[in-house]
Amino acid sequence: MNLLEIANKAHSNAQRLGKLDSHRTDIEKLKDVQGEYMEAIKALNESNHANWTAFVTMIDEYGFEKAFEECIKDTYEQELTDMLFVILTLMKDNDMDIMAHINMGLEYNKLREKTP
């Protein structure tokens, strides 16, 4: 799955969950990014990391949802992923060309000097 497909799925899920209601401003949506960022910091401070080995072991016996909740949910890795979902959704909701902005940013960053 490429980044645009991920953005489309994240956007679709956000719509289904009511996170894109027309009354919500972009500022409010950016606060969702901030919330995910704070959750990532909390998980990192608590050394709460995804346990992929346990997840793979549990999935057959308990199913995806239970295994995810036990081994992946609220971990540092998942909170970073959630932050990415919120950012991609916000970009898509504003009809931004995600790949163009990523490519331009990468190109510009090649030109930048290392800061002390």
For each residue, the residues with C-beta under 8 A, 3 or more apart:
1: 5 6 9
2: 5 6
3: 6 7 88 98 99 102
4: 7 8 98 99
5: 1 2 8 9
6: 1 2 3 9 10 85 88
7: 3 4 10 11 88 89 91 92 98
8: 4 5 11 12 92
9: 1 5 6 12 13
10: 6 7 13 14 85 86 88 89 92
11: 7 8 14 15 20 88 89 92 93
12: 8 9 15 16
13: 9 10 16 17 85
14: 10 11 17 19 20 85 86 89 93
15: 11 12 18 19 20
16: 12 13
17: 13 14
18: 15 21
19: 14 15 24 29 32 89
20: 11 14 15 24 29 89 93
21: 18 24
22:
23:
24: 19 20 21 28 29
25: 28 29
26: 29 30 90 94
27: 30 31
28: 24 25 31 32
29: 19 20 24 25 26 32 33 86 89 90 93
30: 26 27 33 34 90
31: 27 28 34 35
32: 19 28 29 35 36 86
33: 29 30 36 37 83 86 87 90
34: 30 31 37 38
35: 31 32 38 39
36: 32 33 39 40 79 80 82 83 86
37: 33 34 40 41 79 83
38: 34 35 41 42
39: 35 36 42 43 74 79 82
40: 36 37 43 44 76 79 80 83
41: 37 38 44 45
42: 38 39 45 46 48 79
43: 39 40 46 48 49 74 75 76 78 79
44: 40 41 47 48 76
45: 41 42
46: 42 43
47: 44
48: 42 43 44 74 75 76
49: 43 75 76 77
50: 55 71 72 75 76 77 78
51: 54 55 71 72 75
52: 55 56 71
53: 56 57
54: 51 57 58 67 70 71
55: 50 51 52 58 59 67 68 70 71 72
56: 52 53 59
57: 53 54 60 61
58: 54 55 61 62 66 67 70 71
59: 55 56 62 63 64 67
60: 57
61: 57 58
62: 58 59 66 67 70
63: 59 66 67
64: 59 67 68
65: 68 69
66: 58 62 63 69 70
67: 54 55 58 59 62 63 64 70 71 72
68: 55 64 65 71 72 73
69: 65 66 72 73
70: 54 55 58 62 66 67 73
71: 50 51 52 54 55 58 67 68
72: 50 51 55 67 68 69 75 77 78
73: 68 69 70 78
74: 39 43 48 78 79
75: 43 48 49 50 51 72 78 79
76: 40 43 44 48 49 50 79 80
77: 49 50 72 80 81
78: 43 50 72 73 74 75 81 82
79: 36 37 39 40 42 43 74 75 76 82 83
80: 36 40 76 77 83 84
81: 77 78 84 85
82: 36 39 78 79 85 86
83: 33 36 37 40 79 80 86 87
84: 80 81 87 88
85: 6 10 13 14 81 82 88 89
86: 10 14 29 32 33 36 82 83 89 90
87: 33 83 84 90 91
88: 3 6 7 10 11 84 85 91 92 98
89: 7 10 11 14 19 20 29 85 86 92 93
90: 26 29 30 33 86 87 93 94
91: 7 87 88 94 96 98 101
92: 7 8 10 11 88 89 95 96 98
93: 11 14 20 29 89 90
94: 26 90 91
95: 92
96: 91 92 101
97: 100 101
98: 3 4 7 88 91 92 101 102
99: 3 4 102 103
100: 97 103 104
101: 91 96 97 98 104 105
102: 3 98 99 105 106
103: 99 100 106 107
104: 100 101 107 108
105: 101 102 108 109
106: 102 103 109 110
107: 103 104 110 111
108: 104 105 111 112
109: 105 106 112
110: 106 107
111: 107 108
112: 108 109
113:
114:
115:
116:
